[in-house]
Amino acid sequence: MAQADYVVSNGTGAAVRADLNGQLAAIVTNNSGATSPATTYAYQWWADTTTNTLKLRNSANSAWIEIMQLDGTLTMEDGTAALPGLAFRDDLDTGIFRAGTNQLGISSAGVERVEFGSGEVVFNDSGANYDFRVEGDTNANLLFVDASADAVGIGTSSPSAALHVTSSNAGGYGGIFYNTSSTGEGLAIRAGSTSSHNIIVAQTYDGSASRFVVNAAGNVGIGVTSPQHLCQIAGTLAVDSYNDTTKTITLRPGFEANANGGMGLVAKDHSGSAPDGLGIYGTDGVSVHTANAGTFFERFRVDTSGRLLVGTSTARDKFFNTTFAPNVQLESTGSGIGRVLSIVSNSSADDPTYLIFGKSNGTALNSNTVTASGNTLGVVSFQGADGTELVEAASISAVVDATPGANDMPGRLVFSTTADGASSPTERMRINSAGLVAINTASKFDSNNVSLAVKGAFPATPVEIQQDTTSNHFAITFRNANGLVGSITTSGSATSFNTSSDYRLKENVEPVADGITRLQQLKPSRFNFIADPDKTVDGFIAHEVQAVVPEAIYGEKDEVDNDGKPVYQGIDQSKLVPLLTAALQEAIGEIESLKARVAALESA
């Protein structure tokens, strides 16, 4: 942070240089400081560290204009409908303004048109004679709000009632028409234009006799225009005997036989000559049939064992690793129900669909006997036919991961696959109750979020990252609470291992002045690791380096964990590069000085 008056006073060379450096420091930091610069100029920048904002001095040099937050957030004046905070250069009374706390307004011609509040969006909040129109593909007035008439039109720009729906049919009316005129008409649902004094009317296209009526008394009429009862039907709705074929719907309990000889309940057409609709039969359990081209086909059944079978009439009982046939079975040929099962929730609220696998250790229905650690709560099994039965190729299991009870149910997910030639799946990955992930191992969690055990013949690649571009690109990024702190990037032919080094992240920057002295304190050594006694390498001892370049070392000398096991120190040898560079620069400086002295002696 620096501020200056931008006036370089006369003085010695050092004083003038110091003054210039102060002016430059003020420029590069945008006059940053907790208070306003003592000397100000028109159009001068000021990074206000108290309010964390960037400001610009106005042309009159009389006030500061806030431009943006120092974290990058753009800000603007609140403004008004007449003078929006964000407007257009050639139309200053049209734009966006802050109408109030948590309120965003849009205005044109100096009048508020739309207001976005914390709880609602309001159009034409000022109450001006300002219409609202939504245009469809072929209808210019798909939705029209007539402000002067306080009316809404669908398909019309001249609504004659609070809600007016119209279309291009012969009668000139749409599916709904609401009117409060002297005729007493309330709400009509019709295709024609004939009026009615009832509240709800369903009519034929040409506007003739009503088909469905709810009158002012709340009575419902089907085929009756003036119903006298809560529900009144003109015509026949019959549950009748087998021999009666004159009704629209005939149900014949216990007298209709299907192809397999079972008796049941059938819905036939009005002629009674051929099945056309629904059949429920009591053959080998209960089966439900629907008609196709005059013939009934079974769609699902509940067999004598209580199993629900969809698309098949025979339960399948040959499944790998089971001693029973599943209670619900879906099966088909081609692309039928056996290939597709969907669970869909239609709701404007956050109402997801659920597929729930549950387990209780009780022996009765609706039991809540607590489960035990290690109990498998549910399995998703993927099986394929091997010529004799269905055999498991992979599975996903949910297992109790610790002792449950009192609304506590710790769990883990286990992912398994069957290797080629194997007879059963093997665990490949698990996610335990703490969210830790283990791949190819179930025991190497330690405190790591992800543990990976390499299996197979060496050389093996534990992790491979492939990208679809040869340009410079992130392969892995490392972040903590402060943001991005490192990365691994790839180009067309190389890999770079990067750590944060931007000047904007640093302060108190000073040159390394004792590079040779500190470098001489390092103790390079030759040694072999105990685990690899036949290989001698060059390197350092961690705690010896820690005394000279502590940031290069992770961990503490002789540290142990809670079980008394060693916690070994590590070294990042790249952290030694700045010291090596500084020492080399000092050595080069001394060499250059000696060369200059030798040259001077030779020329003397």
ChimeraX attribute file (.defattr): number of C-alpha atoms within 10 A of each C-alpha:
attribute: neighborCount
match mode: 1-to-1
recipient: residues
	/A:1	14
	/A:2	17
	/A:3	22
	/A:4	20
	/A:5	15
	/A:6	16
	/A:7	10
	/A:8	15
	/A:9	10
	/A:10	9
	/A:11	10
	/A:12	9
	/A:13	9
	/A:14	9
	/A:15	13
	/A:16	14
	/A:17	13
	/A:18	13
	/A:19	20
	/A:20	17
	/A:21	13
	/A:22	17
	/A:23	19
	/A:24	17
	/A:25	17
	/A:26	22
	/A:27	18
	/A:28	11
	/A:29	15
	/A:30	20
	/A:31	25
	/A:32	25
	/A:33	18
	/A:34	14
	/A:35	14
	/A:36	17
	/A:37	20
	/A:38	8
	/A:39	10
	/A:40	18
	/A:41	16
	/A:42	14
	/A:43	15
	/A:44	17
	/A:45	23
	/A:46	27
	/A:47	26
	/A:48	22
	/A:49	15
	/A:50	11
	/A:51	11
	/A:52	15
	/A:53	20
	/A:54	24
	/A:55	23
	/A:56	20
	/A:57	18
	/A:58	15
	/A:59	12
	/A:60	9
	/A:61	13
	/A:62	11
	/A:63	13
	/A:64	19
	/A:65	16
	/A:66	18
	/A:67	16
	/A:68	17
	/A:69	16
	/A:70	15
	/A:71	9
	/A:72	9
	/A:73	9
	/A:74	12
	/A:75	14
	/A:76	14
	/A:77	13
	/A:78	16
	/A:79	17
	/A:80	22
	/A:81	23
	/A:82	17
	/A:83	21
	/A:84	26
	/A:85	20
	/A:86	20
	/A:87	18
	/A:88	12
	/A:89	8
	/A:90	7
	/A:91	12
	/A:92	16
	/A:93	21
	/A:94	23
	/A:95	23
	/A:96	24
	/A:97	25
	/A:98	21
	/A:99	19
	/A:100	12
	/A:101	8
	/A:102	10
	/A:103	15
	/A:104	17
	/A:105	25
	/A:106	24
	/A:107	22
	/A:108	19
	/A:109	14
	/A:110	17
	/A:111	20
	/A:112	25
	/A:113	20
	/A:114	18
	/A:115	23
	/A:116	16
	/A:117	15
	/A:118	10
	/A:119	8
	/A:120	9
	/A:121	13
	/A:122	13
	/A:123	17
	/A:124	18
	/A:125	13
	/A:126	13
	/A:127	12
	/A:128	12
	/A:129	11
	/A:130	13
	/A:131	17
	/A:132	15
	/A:133	16
	/A:134	13
	/A:135	12
	/A:136	11
	/A:137	6
	/A:138	7
	/A:139	13
	/A:140	14
	/A:141	18
	/A:142	19
	/A:143	19
	/A:144	22
	/A:145	23
	/A:146	20
	/A:147	15
	/A:148	11
	/A:149	14
	/A:150	14
	/A:151	18
	/A:152	24
	/A:153	22
	/A:154	23
	/A:155	23
	/A:156	19
	/A:157	20
	/A:158	16
	/A:159	20
	/A:160	20
	/A:161	17
	/A:162	16
	/A:163	17
	/A:164	22
	/A:165	21
	/A:166	19
	/A:167	17
	/A:168	9
	/A:169	14
	/A:170	13
	/A:171	16
	/A:172	12
	/A:173	21
	/A:174	21
	/A:175	14
	/A:176	19
	/A:177	23
	/A:178	18
	/A:179	16
	/A:180	12
	/A:181	10
	/A:182	6
	/A:183	10
	/A:184	13
	/A:185	18
	/A:186	19
	/A:187	20
	/A:188	26
	/A:189	19
	/A:190	25
	/A:191	22
	/A:192	21
	/A:193	19
	/A:194	17
	/A:195	18
	/A:196	20
	/A:197	15
	/A:198	19
	/A:199	18
	/A:200	24
	/A:201	24
	/A:202	21
	/A:203	22
	/A:204	14
	/A:205	14
	/A:206	14
	/A:207	17
	/A:208	13
	/A:209	14
	/A:210	20
	/A:211	16
	/A:212	18
	/A:213	27
	/A:214	22
	/A:215	19
	/A:216	13
	/A:217	13
	/A:218	16
	/A:219	15
	/A:220	22
	/A:221	23
	/A:222	18
	/A:223	16
	/A:224	19
	/A:225	21
	/A:226	18
	/A:227	20
	/A:228	14
	/A:229	12
	/A:230	11
	/A:231	14
	/A:232	17
	/A:233	14
	/A:234	12
	/A:235	11
	/A:236	10
	/A:237	11
	/A:238	13
	/A:239	13
	/A:240	15
	/A:241	12
	/A:242	15
	/A:243	9
	/A:244	15
	/A:245	16
	/A:246	14
	/A:247	18
	/A:248	15
	/A:249	19
	/A:250	24
	/A:251	21
	/A:252	19
	/A:253	17
	/A:254	15
	/A:255	13
	/A:256	18
	/A:257	16
	/A:258	19
	/A:259	10
	/A:260	9
	/A:261	11
	/A:262	18
	/A:263	19
	/A:264	21
	/A:265	19
	/A:266	26
	/A:267	21
	/A:268	22
	/A:269	16
	/A:270	15
	/A:271	14
	/A:272	18
	/A:273	10
	/A:274	14
	/A:275	19
	/A:276	19
	/A:277	16
	/A:278	18
	/A:279	26
	/A:280	23
	/A:281	25
	/A:282	19
	/A:283	20
	/A:284	14
	/A:285	16
	/A:286	18
	/A:287	23
	/A:288	21
	/A:289	19
	/A:290	19
	/A:291	18
	/A:292	11
	/A:293	8
	/A:294	12
	/A:295	14
	/A:296	19
	/A:297	17
	/A:298	19
	/A:299	16
	/A:300	20
	/A:301	25
	/A:302	20
	/A:303	19
	/A:304	11
	/A:305	11
	/A:306	12
	/A:307	16
	/A:308	21
	/A:309	22
	/A:310	22
	/A:311	18
	/A:312	18
	/A:313	19
	/A:314	12
	/A:315	19
	/A:316	16
	/A:317	13
	/A:318	16
	/A:319	18
	/A:320	17
	/A:321	11
	/A:322	9
	/A:323	9
	/A:324	10
	/A:325	14
	/A:326	15
	/A:327	13
	/A:328	12
	/A:329	18
	/A:330	18
	/A:331	18
	/A:332	13
	/A:333	10
	/A:334	8
	/A:335	8
	/A:336	12
	/A:337	14
	/A:338	15
	/A:339	11
	/A:340	10
	/A:341	9
	/A:342	7
	/A:343	8
	/A:344	9
	/A:345	12
	/A:346	9
	/A:347	8
	/A:348	6
	/A:349	7
	/A:350	8
	/A:351	9
	/A:352	10
	/A:353	11
	/A:354	9
	/A:355	6
	/A:356	6
	/A:357	10
	/A:358	9
	/A:359	14
	/A:360	16
	/A:361	12
	/A:362	12
	/A:363	9
	/A:364	9
	/A:365	7
	/A:366	8
	/A:367	11
	/A:368	12
	/A:369	13
	/A:370	15
	/A:371	18
	/A:372	17
	/A:373	15
	/A:374	14
	/A:375	16
	/A:376	18
	/A:377	16
	/A:378	15
	/A:379	15
	/A:380	12
	/A:381	15
	/A:382	14
	/A:383	15
	/A:384	13
	/A:385	13
	/A:386	9
	/A:387	7
	/A:388	8
	/A:389	14
	/A:390	17
	/A:391	20
	/A:392	20
	/A:393	21
	/A:394	19
	/A:395	18
	/A:396	18
	/A:397	17
	/A:398	22
	/A:399	22
	/A:400	20
	/A:401	20
	/A:402	17
	/A:403	14
	/A:404	15
	/A:405	12
	/A:406	6
	/A:407	6
	/A:408	9
	/A:409	17
	/A:410	16
	/A:411	23
	/A:412	21
	/A:413	21
	/A:414	21
	/A:415	19
	/A:416	20
	/A:417	18
	/A:418	17
	/A:419	12
	/A:420	8
	/A:421	6
	/A:422	10
	/A:423	11
	/A:424	16
	/A:425	15
	/A:426	17
	/A:427	18
	/A:428	16
	/A:429	20
	/A:430	24
	/A:431	21
	/A:432	21
	/A:433	16
	/A:434	11
	/A:435	13
	/A:436	16
	/A:437	22
	/A:438	22
	/A:439	19
	/A:440	17
	/A:441	17
	/A:442	18
	/A:443	10
	/A:444	15
	/A:445	17
	/A:446	9
	/A:447	8
	/A:448	11
	/A:449	12
	/A:450	15
	/A:451	20
	/A:452	17
	/A:453	13
	/A:454	14
	/A:455	11
	/A:456	7
	/A:457	6
	/A:458	7
	/A:459	6
	/A:460	9
	/A:461	9
	/A:462	9
	/A:463	8
	/A:464	5
	/A:465	6
	/A:466	8
	/A:467	10
	/A:468	6
	/A:469	10
	/A:470	11
	/A:471	12
	/A:472	14
	/A:473	15
	/A:474	14
	/A:475	15
	/A:476	12
	/A:477	13
	/A:478	13
	/A:479	10
	/A:480	8
	/A:481	6
	/A:482	6
	/A:483	8
	/A:484	12
	/A:485	14
	/A:486	16
	/A:487	17
	/A:488	15
	/A:489	17
	/A:490	20
	/A:491	14
	/A:492	10
	/A:493	8
	/A:494	9
	/A:495	14
	/A:496	13
	/A:497	10
	/A:498	13
	/A:499	13
	/A:500	12
	/A:501	10
	/A:502	7
	/A:503	8
	/A:504	6
	/A:505	7
	/A:506	9
	/A:507	7
	/A:508	4
	/A:509	7
	/A:510	6
	/A:511	7
	/A:512	15
	/A:513	12
	/A:514	12
	/A:515	19
	/A:516	18
	/A:517	11
	/A:518	17
	/A:519	18
	/A:520	11
	/A:521	13
	/A:522	17
	/A:523	11
	/A:524	12
	/A:525	10
	/A:526	10
	/A:527	13
	/A:528	13
	/A:529	10
	/A:530	8
	/A:531	7
	/A:532	8
	/A:533	9
	/A:534	8
	/A:535	10
	/A:536	11
	/A:537	10
	/A:538	9
	/A:539	14
	/A:540	16
	/A:541	17
	/A:542	21
	/A:543	19
	/A:544	16
	/A:545	20
	/A:546	19
	/A:547	13
	/A:548	16
	/A:549	19
	/A:550	15
	/A:551	14
	/A:552	16
	/A:553	21
	/A:554	15
	/A:555	14
	/A:556	14
	/A:557	15
	/A:558	10
	/A:559	12
	/A:560	12
	/A:561	8
	/A:562	6
	/A:563	6
	/A:564	8
	/A:565	9
	/A:566	12
	/A:567	13
	/A:568	13
	/A:569	16
	/A:570	14
	/A:571	20
	/A:572	11
	/A:573	14
	/A:574	8
	/A:575	14
	/A:576	18
	/A:577	10
	/A:578	12
	/A:579	20
	/A:580	15
	/A:581	15
	/A:582	19
	/A:583	21
	/A:584	15
	/A:585	15
	/A:586	17
	/A:587	14
	/A:588	12
	/A:589	12
	/A:590	12
	/A:591	12
	/A:592	12
	/A:593	12
	/A:594	12
	/A:595	12
	/A:596	12
	/A:597	12
	/A:598	12
	/A:599	11
	/A:600	10
	/A:601	9
	/A:602	8
	/A:603	7
	/A:604	6
